[in-house]
Amino acid sequence: MRASGESYGVIGALQAFPLRLATRRVQALGGRLHRNITRGTTAVVLGRTLLARKSQDYIEQAAGKARENNVPLLSENGFLRLLRSLPPVPTANITRQSMLDQSRLDGDVLDLLALFDAFEHHAEPFSFRDVILAKKYAGLVASGASWSAIARSVHQIGPVGSLTALTLQADGPARIVAKDAHSLAELDGQRLLPLPEIAEDAEDYFGLAETAEAAELFAEAATLYEHCSAIDPTDAVAAFNFGNCLRKLGHFNEAATAYITAIKRDPDFVEAWFNHGGVLRDMGRVAAAREHLAKAVALDPDYADAVYNLAALEYDAHDLAAARQWWLRYLELDSDSDWARRARAGVGLANRTLNKAG
């Protein structure tokens, strides 16, 4: 996978450097970077700060959601190698299945550990040293350690390959220690990436905003998203979510401005064009709404919601011929849902009305 032409969604903050810096690096290589998964996302990066800030269940659900959307997952190190911020991994030839057979690790556990760079290689093919690590991790899991505790602990000691020389022991489900002839010790040493620790306040605000939005506390969420957007002037998703909350509150003009900001920051942000079109329709600005919905369809021809809304817009404007064309296109994308039944009824109505007029 190359950065050029790709659209990366980042879940959680990167440990290596702030999201805005990563955004500039990706753009310089001809790609796009944004938070979370949007339409058009071609790969998802799981930032390693998730290990410290989110629960294991949250992380597993985030990874599962990406897989449900058939979006490839990248570890932070894998992403950094794409950006040429880390050297490429040494040549290896061990498959994922061979890793599983030799280590007896559960497949999901192996995949999650790889996603959080607990091996030298972030994906197959793996190395012999990775097999040694997998066997050590399998022993820790058998002793009661969680995969997230392992992933958190291994990065305390520097390059994970150095763990092959240590005897690891689970000290309960949440802590891993190293054992020698004399004592037990915390895994503590230099960071995996020799880069300065930079706090990214926007990430904390964004997480709080998502929680408030999920609880339908739209005013509180809007305030948090607005602050997040101000901290990072490259963050299109924060501006987009700010617009969504404002729209829920009935502040259509302010929502439109937020969507414009999101589109300026990321001109290929399909959902921003779509939602901006929706709020313009709410405001009675039909021509502008049509332009924005059409842009969403131009960026993503299979965006069924945008196609249906264009049909509804033309129906409201009493242009049944145009509405029929959009309904027919919608039925090519969706033939079974309640919306498909409405589209089919709309086509029937348009046919009867136009035939009668003819």
Disulfide bonds with the S-S distance in Angstrom:
none
